[in-house]
Amino acid sequence: MNIGVLGAGQLGRMLALAGYPLGNRFTFLDTTGSPSAGIGEVIVDPHNEHLATFLEKVDVVTYEFEHLPVELVREIEQHKPVYPSSKAIAVCQNRVEEKALFDRLAIPTPAYRVVESAEALAQAAEELGCPVVAKSVTEGYDGKGQAVLTSADQAGDAWASIGHSQLIVEAFVDFVREVSIIAVRGRDGEVVFYPMAENQHEGGILRYSVAPLPDLDDSVQALADGYIRQLLDELDYVGVLALELFQAKDGSLLANEMAPRVHNSGHWTMDGAATSQFENHLRAIQGLPLGSTEAMAPTCMVNVIGREGDNAALLAIPHAHLHRYDKGERAGRKLAHINVLADSHAELLEKVRRCQTLLPEAPSVKWSFTL
């Protein structure tokens, strides 16, 4: 099949790299005017002038990021199969719709309010109790479009800095760790789940993901599996879905947000799982049997942000795998990631700390479990 991908960034690049062994070809439709995939055929179309050309070339369509015009996805659905569907993208790119879906399915979330003015933001901060985090309803990612309020007096500045007409305001959660669950649903409704990962963010950007977790009770994994299965079935979803969660001390989970695509916290699967999230996504959208999600070894994904590290020294670390995105250096930009494997979590921690010393401004590794 020729797979059409909406978007042309590193996630699309990694989809193509996973699909070539399956005999797939790839055509990317870039709506931003600044593609970076560096692979396959890229149609640059910021003014929606070449959609017909794109549709002529592809058999099935998917996307690598959710900040797309829903109308564009719906138009494509009139001509070619699109997985996941426009229904999924419409929910996932709007935090109000997303929260409503969580509430409808009884998936717990942090307490929240929807506000449409600085005054309402201040009132929500008072009601929820500071600190709170305010997020734009649409378009925010990697910490963008967000502000933390430590007092209601900061509402005016926060409202102005975010610059959106509607915000979600969430209470802070006393959590043990941030985790994510990634699952894949096939065209026939089959669902497979990857082991949960623990994620460490700095400045709103993911820096480390480790999986599987040595201290994760089976009941917590099963709880996350149940939540994401509900979402997959409700949306009649096909492909990879990621759900970010907060884990509390008692093992309970609170949903933060979901992403209708392959996800940064699943990059560890490229080297640490029997079948990567990218290959399984392609299997799902083509109606092929889904692959095993078994973890092969304790694995940590280390993001390379802003500036390249000492790549030769990184590759000298045993069982370290470097995946570069062919991007130029820029503050806050995801340039690459390294997947590090080890026989034990103690050995893994030592290797990841070596990686950290070789990457400019990389934060110290902070895992919730003790070794």
Residue pairs with C-beta under 8 A, 6 or more apart in sequence:
1 24
1 25
1 59
1 60
1 286
2 24
2 25
2 26
2 27
2 57
2 58
2 59
3 15
3 16
3 19
3 24
3 25
3 26
3 27
3 58
3 59
3 60
3 61
3 62
3 282
3 285
4 26
4 27
4 28
4 29
4 54
4 55
4 57
4 58
4 59
4 60
4 61
4 62
4 80
5 12
5 15
5 16
5 26
5 27
5 28
5 29
5 40
5 61
5 62
5 63
5 64
6 28
6 29
6 31
6 61
6 62
6 63
6 64
6 65
6 68
6 72
6 73
6 76
7 28
7 29
7 30
7 31
7 32
7 63
7 64
7 65
7 68
8 28
8 29
8 30
8 32
8 35
8 36
8 37
8 42
8 64
9 35
9 36
9 37
9 64
9 65
9 325
10 36
10 37
10 325
10 327
10 334
11 64
11 65
11 261
11 262
12 26
12 28
12 37
12 40
12 64
13 36
13 37
13 38
13 39
13 325
13 326
14 262
14 267
14 270
14 278
14 323
15 26
15 62
15 64
15 262
15 278
15 281
15 282
16 24
16 26
16 37
16 39
16 40
17 39
17 278
18 270
18 276
18 278
18 279
18 282
19 26
19 278
19 279
19 282
22 279
22 282
22 283
22 286
22 288
24 282
24 286
25 40
25 41
26 39
26 40
26 41
27 40
27 41
27 42
27 43
27 54
27 57
27 58
28 35
28 37
28 40
28 41
28 42
28 43
29 43
29 45
29 50
29 51
29 54
30 42
30 43
30 44
30 45
30 46
31 45
31 46
31 48
31 68
31 69
31 72
32 46
33 44
33 46
35 42
35 44
36 325
36 326
36 327
38 326
41 57
43 50
43 53
43 54
45 51
45 54
48 72
51 72
51 75
51 76
55 76
55 79
55 80
58 80
59 80
60 80
60 81
60 82
60 83
60 285
60 286
61 76
61 80
61 81
61 82
61 83
62 82
62 83
62 84
62 239
62 261
62 281
62 285
63 73
63 82
63 84
63 89
63 260
63 261
64 261
64 262
65 261
66 89
66 92
66 93
66 259
66 260
66 261
67 93
67 138
67 139
67 141
68 89
68 93
70 86
70 89
70 90
70 93
73 82
73 85
73 86
73 89
74 86
76 82
77 85
77 86
81 285
83 187
83 238
83 239
83 284
83 285
84 235
84 237
84 238
84 239
84 241
84 260
84 261
85 235
85 236
85 237
85 238
87 235
87 236
88 235
88 237
88 241
88 260
89 260
90 97
91 97
91 98
91 101
91 235
91 260
92 98
92 258
92 259
92 260
93 138
93 139
94 137
94 138
95 135
95 136
95 137
95 138
95 140
95 168
95 257
96 114
96 137
96 166
96 168
98 257
98 258
99 109
99 112
99 114
99 168
101 231
101 234
102 108
102 109
102 255
103 109
105 227
105 230
105 231
105 234
107 227
107 230
107 231
107 255
108 252
108 253
108 254
108 255
109 170
109 254
109 255
109 256
110 170
110 171
110 172
110 173
110 246
110 254
110 256
111 128
111 170
111 171
112 128
112 168
112 169
112 170
112 171
113 120
113 124
113 127
113 128
113 168
113 169
114 137
114 166
114 167
114 168
114 169
115 121
115 123
115 124
115 134
115 166
115 167
115 169
116 165
116 166
116 167
117 159
118 155
118 156
118 158
118 159
118 160
119 155
121 134
121 149
121 155
121 158
121 159
121 167
121 169
122 152
122 153
122 155
122 156
123 152
124 132
124 169
125 132
125 149
125 151
125 152
125 154
125 155
125 169
126 152
128 169
128 170
128 171
129 171
130 149
130 150
130 151
130 152
131 148
131 149
131 150
131 172
132 148
132 149
132 169
132 170
132 171
132 172
133 146
133 147
133 148
133 149
133 169
133 170
133 172
134 146
134 147
134 148
134 149
134 158
134 159
134 162
134 167
134 168
134 169
134 170
135 145
135 146
135 162
135 167
135 168
135 169
135 170
136 145
136 146
136 162
136 163
136 164
136 166
136 167
137 164
137 166
137 167
137 168
138 164
139 145
139 164
140 146
142 204
142 205
142 206
142 332
143 201
143 203
143 204
143 205
144 204
145 162
145 164
146 162
146 204
147 154
147 157
147 158
147 161
147 162
149 155
149 158
159 167
173 246
173 248
173 254
174 248
174 249
175 246
175 247
175 248
175 254
176 247
176 248
176 249
176 368
177 198
177 199
177 246
177 247
177 368
178 198
178 199
178 200
178 201
178 244
178 245
178 246
178 247
178 256
179 196
179 197
179 198
179 199
179 213
179 224
179 244
179 245
179 246
179 247
179 253
180 196
180 197
180 199
180 209
180 242
180 243
180 244
180 245
180 263
180 265
180 266
181 193
181 194
181 196
181 221
181 224
181 225
181 227
181 228
181 242
181 243
181 245
182 193
182 194
182 197
182 240
182 241
182 242
182 243
182 263
182 265
182 266
182 269
182 277
183 191
183 192
183 193
183 194
183 225
183 228
183 229
183 232
183 240
183 241
183 243
184 191
184 192
184 239
184 240
184 241
184 277
184 280
184 281
184 283
184 284
184 290
184 293
185 191
185 232
185 233
185 237
185 238
185 239
185 241
185 284
186 238
186 283
186 284
186 287
186 288
186 289
186 290
187 238
187 284
187 285
187 287
188 287
189 233
190 290
191 229
191 232
192 280
192 290
192 291
192 292
192 293
193 221
193 224
193 225
193 228
193 293
194 211
194 266
194 269
194 273
194 277
194 293
194 295
195 211
195 212
195 213
195 216
195 221
195 293
195 295
196 211
196 212
196 213
196 216
196 220
196 221
196 224
197 209
197 210
197 211
197 213
197 265
197 266
197 268
198 209
198 210
198 211
198 213
198 367
198 368
198 369
199 206
199 208
199 209
199 244
199 265
200 206
200 207
200 208
200 209
200 363
200 365
200 366
200 367
201 207
202 363
203 332
205 303
205 305
205 332
205 334
206 264
206 265
206 303
207 302
207 303
207 305
207 362
207 363
208 300
208 301
208 302
208 303
208 352
208 365
209 264
209 265
209 266
209 267
209 268
209 300
209 301
210 268
210 298
210 299
210 300
210 301
210 345
210 348
210 352
210 367
211 268
211 272
211 295
211 298
211 299
212 295
212 298
213 369
214 298
214 345
214 369
215 369
217 251
219 251
220 247
220 251
220 253
223 251
223 252
223 253
224 243
224 245
224 253
227 243
227 245
227 253
227 255
228 241
228 243
228 258
231 237
231 241
231 243
231 258
232 241
237 260
238 284
238 285
239 260
239 261
239 281
239 284
239 285
240 261
240 262
240 263
240 266
240 277
240 280
240 281
240 284
241 258
241 259
241 260
242 258
242 259
242 261
242 262
242 263
242 265
242 266
243 255
243 257
243 258
244 255
244 256
244 257
244 258
244 259
244 265
245 253
245 254
245 255
245 256
246 253
246 254
246 256
247 253
248 254
261 281
262 277
262 278
262 281
263 277
264 301
264 303
264 334
264 337
265 301
266 277
267 277
267 301
267 323
267 337
267 339
268 299
268 300
268 301
268 339
269 275
269 276
269 277
269 278
269 293
270 276
270 277
270 278
270 321
270 323
270 339
271 299
271 321
271 339
271 341
272 295
272 296
272 297
272 298
272 299
272 339
272 341
273 292
273 293
273 294
273 295
273 296
273 299
274 291
274 292
274 293
274 294
274 296
275 283
275 290
275 291
275 292
275 293
279 291
280 290
280 291
280 293
282 288
283 289
283 290
283 291
284 290
296 341
297 319
297 341
297 342
297 343
298 341
298 342
298 343
298 344
298 345
298 347
298 348
299 339
299 340
299 341
299 342
299 348
300 339
300 340
300 348
300 351
300 352
301 337
301 338
301 339
302 337
302 338
302 339
302 340
302 352
302 355
302 356
302 359
302 362
303 334
303 336
303 337
304 324
304 334
304 335
304 336
304 337
304 338
304 359
305 332
305 333
305 334
305 335
305 361
305 362
306 329
306 330
306 331
306 332
306 333
306 335
306 360
306 361
307 329
307 335
307 359
307 360
307 361
308 329
308 335
308 336
308 360
309 355
309 358
309 359
309 360
309 362
310 358
311 322
311 324
313 358
314 320
314 322
314 338
314 355
314 358
314 359
315 322
317 340
317 351
317 354
317 355
318 351
319 340
319 341
319 342
319 351
320 338
320 339
320 340
320 341
320 351
320 355
321 338
321 339
321 340
321 341
322 336
322 338
323 336
323 337
323 338
323 339
324 335
324 336
325 334
325 335
325 336
327 333
327 334
327 335
329 335
338 355
340 348
340 351
340 352
340 355
341 348
342 348
342 350
342 351
345 369
345 371
346 371
349 365
349 367
349 371
352 365
353 364
353 365
355 362
356 362
356 363
356 364
356 365
